[in-house]
Amino acid sequence: MLAGTDSLDDSVLTPIDELRTELQHDMDRAPWLSGDQRAVVLDAVAGLRQDAVDGASLDEFNDGIAEAAAAVRSTFGLAD
């Protein structure tokens, strides 16, 4: 996943952490979302982060991205 001077923290983990923070703020502004809906999104993002930490293959990481994106779209009622 990484090449050259990339680091796991700067290139992968920090952007995922920033995404999680943005999603939490967005969900805070959507009081109609249930705790369960919030958990699905945050769990998917946490799983994606853990895949990166664990050194998942590119295919596994891409699957995690697709899962997290689907959770966000579903929770916020966005079309695929």
C-alpha contacts under 8 A as a table, 3 or more apart, distances in Angstrom:
res1	aa1	res2	aa2	distance
1	M	57	S	7.93
1	M	58	L	6.44
2	L	6	D	5.69
2	L	7	S	6.83
2	L	8	L	7.16
2	L	11	S	7.95
3	A	6	D	5.68
6	D	10	D	7.10
6	D	11	S	6.07
7	S	10	D	5.39
7	S	11	S	5.71
7	S	12	V	7.67
8	L	11	S	5.48
8	L	12	V	5.29
8	L	13	L	6.18
8	L	52	A	7.76
8	L	53	V	7.90
9	D	12	V	5.76
9	D	13	L	4.74
9	D	14	T	5.70
10	D	13	L	6.42
10	D	14	T	5.51
10	D	15	P	7.52
11	S	14	T	6.72
11	S	15	P	6.89
12	V	15	P	5.69
12	V	16	I	6.34
12	V	52	A	7.25
13	L	16	I	5.13
13	L	17	D	6.06
13	L	49	R	6.41
13	L	52	A	7.44
14	T	17	D	5.03
14	T	18	E	6.10
15	P	18	E	5.00
15	P	19	L	6.08
16	I	19	L	4.98
16	I	20	R	6.22
16	I	45	V	7.26
16	I	48	L	7.99
16	I	49	R	6.50
17	D	20	R	5.07
17	D	21	T	6.31
18	E	21	T	5.09
18	E	22	E	6.22
19	L	22	E	5.10
19	L	23	L	6.08
20	R	23	L	5.09
20	R	24	Q	6.13
20	R	42	L	6.93
20	R	45	V	6.67
21	T	24	Q	5.12
21	T	25	H	6.33
22	E	25	H	5.13
22	E	26	D	6.16
23	L	26	D	4.95
23	L	27	M	6.02
24	Q	27	M	5.08
24	Q	28	D	6.08
25	H	28	D	5.00
25	H	29	R	6.53
26	D	29	R	5.24
26	D	30	A	6.59
27	M	30	A	4.87
27	M	31	P	7.06
27	M	33	L	7.05
27	M	38	R	7.09
28	D	31	P	6.28
30	A	33	L	5.93
31	P	34	S	7.64
33	L	37	Q	6.04
33	L	38	R	6.70
33	L	75	T	7.72
34	S	37	Q	5.17
34	S	38	R	6.36
35	G	38	R	5.08
35	G	39	A	6.06
36	D	39	A	4.98
36	D	40	V	6.32
37	Q	40	V	5.27
37	Q	41	V	6.67
37	Q	75	T	6.18
38	R	41	V	5.39
38	R	42	L	6.18
38	R	75	T	7.76
39	A	42	L	5.11
39	A	43	D	5.68
40	V	43	D	5.23
40	V	44	A	6.16
40	V	71	A	6.57
41	V	44	A	5.22
41	V	45	V	6.38
41	V	68	A	6.58
41	V	71	A	5.34
41	V	72	V	5.87
41	V	75	T	7.36
42	L	45	V	5.10
42	L	46	A	6.02
43	D	46	A	4.94
43	D	47	G	5.99
44	A	47	G	5.04
44	A	48	L	6.25
44	A	64	G	7.37
44	A	67	E	6.57
44	A	68	A	4.80
44	A	71	A	7.05
45	V	48	L	5.03
45	V	49	R	6.29
45	V	68	A	5.70
46	A	49	R	5.07
46	A	50	Q	6.15
47	G	50	Q	5.00
47	G	51	D	6.11
47	G	64	G	7.06
48	L	51	D	5.09
48	L	52	A	6.51
48	L	61	F	6.79
48	L	64	G	5.17
48	L	65	I	6.50
48	L	68	A	7.32
49	R	52	A	5.20
49	R	53	V	6.38
50	Q	53	V	4.95
50	Q	54	D	5.97
51	D	54	D	5.10
51	D	55	G	6.18
51	D	56	A	5.15
51	D	60	E	7.59
51	D	61	F	6.22
51	D	64	G	7.56
52	A	55	G	5.18
52	A	56	A	5.95
52	A	61	F	6.94
53	V	56	A	7.75
56	A	59	D	7.97
56	A	60	E	5.79
56	A	61	F	5.97
57	S	60	E	5.14
57	S	61	F	6.12
58	L	61	F	5.01
58	L	62	N	6.00
59	D	62	N	5.08
59	D	63	D	6.15
60	E	63	D	5.02
60	E	64	G	6.30
61	F	64	G	4.99
61	F	65	I	6.31
62	N	65	I	4.97
62	N	66	A	6.25
63	D	66	A	5.06
63	D	67	E	6.16
64	G	67	E	5.00
64	G	68	A	6.11
65	I	68	A	5.18
65	I	69	A	6.05
66	A	69	A	5.11
66	A	70	A	6.05
67	E	70	A	5.14
67	E	71	A	6.20
68	A	71	A	5.08
68	A	72	V	6.30
69	A	72	V	5.15
69	A	73	R	6.16
70	A	73	R	5.08
70	A	74	S	5.96
70	A	80	D	7.67
71	A	74	S	5.16
71	A	75	T	5.96
72	V	75	T	5.20
72	V	76	F	6.02
72	V	78	L	8.00
73	R	76	F	5.39
73	R	77	G	5.73
73	R	78	L	4.61
73	R	79	A	6.58
73	R	80	D	6.91
74	S	77	G	5.10
74	S	78	L	6.24
74	S	79	A	7.89
75	T	78	L	7.81
